[in-house]
Amino acid sequence: MSIASKFDLSRISMPGFDKAFSRIMEYSYPYMSKEEAHRFLNPSLKDIADPSLFKHMDEAIELFMKHFKAGNRIMICGDYDVDGVTSVALWIRFFEYMGYTNREFFVPNRFKHGYGLSPAAVEHIIRQQPALLITVDNGINAGSVVDTLRDAGIETIITDHHTPVNKELANCPIINPKIPGCLFPEKDIAGVGVAFMFLTALRRELRKQGYWNEVRPEPNMVSDLDLVALGTVADQAPLYGLNRVFVHYGLRQIESGKHSNRPEFYSYINSLFSTFPNYNHYNIDNDFLSYKISPLLNAAGRLEDGMIAVSFITSLSQSEADTRLKQLIELNQKRHNLQVKMLDIAYIQAHQQKNSGGLLIYSPDFHEGITGLIAGKLSDEFKLPCIVLADMGSEDNLKGSCRIPEGGSILNILKACSEYLENYGGHHAAAGCVINRSSVENFRKLYKQASLMENTAMPVSNYMADYQVSPDFLSIDFYDRLKSLEPHGNGNPRPIFLLNNFNFNTKPVRGKNF
């Protein structure tokens, strides 16, 4: 099939889609049909699949409605990263749309409770005595914890997007596209995307039952896609399919510069435009979320408490928002300082281990809230699996943040070494684990072997250009066509062009960001 016959979309009302751009589509997106390319270049909310395709969705909605109609206490349990924080913020707003006040929000503290439904978190939940617990961005590997909660009189709905590690899933409704038998076609949405789909189904059920009216109007949830976009980008979910739709419309919402439910958060976003003049209401992209907003919000959960970020996003009070913003700025600066010090130590160990298959880095001076950043940095630079360990509350155990270059699976490596792990879980690209100090050396040997095997299965990564072009291509029209490929990010990288024998007539202007 020729390039033109496959990707010349001029016949379906795509002005400007010429042969040159067709070649870019052919090279970068060879798996797409013409129809798929059209959807890719024109993200539409109409392409969102029916949330009822999630396994257990009908059962979960029925359980929620039972407790809602009874006026029972409902608790939302999130995670302390941006994906989890935005998921909790979505629920806060939806309960406000509903006018439902018998609810509580809980983001486990990294240092007091650990991640997800840990024993300490479960103890806190039981003390609060909700009738229904709904997890967001966590819980898929909770297993028997759900039985413990049921014995305490608490029913559970799990909404999550992480890969199940245990074969036996919890005995409760589970909304997760990765569980066996789930027909929802989009398997790579973030936790906030799963939460959004659940709330979409819940809104529909409330409509069926005549709940929405003039006093309590049905919410237009497109306006909440700003939170979905932020959580999706921060979690580095691949930007194709439904994630692309979420981020496309979420960025448009942020570009509007205002939101009735998040006025103080948007006031902060607007203030960034004067600090970073490359961005404005007409030019916000994935990088703006990744590098200007996400680190600030993530700093709360890394160093103190994720609820600080939740409060900042959802605050309707300027004084409260100012207080939370001051906290976040201070925490983010502290995060930066710690990261610099930890990288200095980690680089020394990484250079010593770079020929051993996988990096296993530890120092008693490491802060557990920063290890994920260090692991990601080292994995990217050395093109190796990397686990960075730090002390945790228990004197016997170490907590690890695990990363691997694109194309590999850190979960495969952890599974091969699981006999020496207390627990582990996450995604193929990024995961976490807990290891007993007494098992570290045995784990190290098996980890290096498993890493070598996984490395051979990963594609060789060489930095290279995608296309060789002539200066004739470099026009405003061509740039505008390239904009249709956005948003860029994980799963949809920016195209790289090579120009041979090209000389600048004037010296390029360079600054700290260029």
Secondary structure, 3 states (H helix, E strand, C coil): CCHHHHHCHHHHCCCCCCHHHHHHHHHHCCCCCHHHHHHHHCCCHHHCCCHHHCCCHHHHHHHHHHHHHHCCCEEEECCCCHHHHHHHHHHHHHHHHHCCCCEEEECCCCCCCCCCCCHHHHHHHHHHCCCEEEEECCCCCCCCHHHHHHHCCCEEEEECCCECCCCCCCCCCEECCCCCCCCCCCCCCCHHHHHHHHHHHHHHHHHHCCCCCCCCCCCCHHHHHHHHHHHHHHCCCCCCHHHHHHHHHHHHHHHCCCCCCCHHHHHHHHHHHHHCCCCECCECCHHHHHHHHHHHHHHHHHHCCCHHHHHHHHCCCHHHHHHHHHHHHHHHHHHHHHHHHHHHHHHHHHHHHCCCCCEEEECCCCCCCCHHHHHHHHHHHHCCCEEEEEECCCCCEEEEEEECCCCCCHHHHHHHCHHHCCEEEECCCEEEEEEEHHHHHHHHHHHHHHHHHHHHHCCCCCCCCCEECCHHHCCHHHHHHHHCCCCCECCECCCCEECCCCCCCCCCCCCCCC
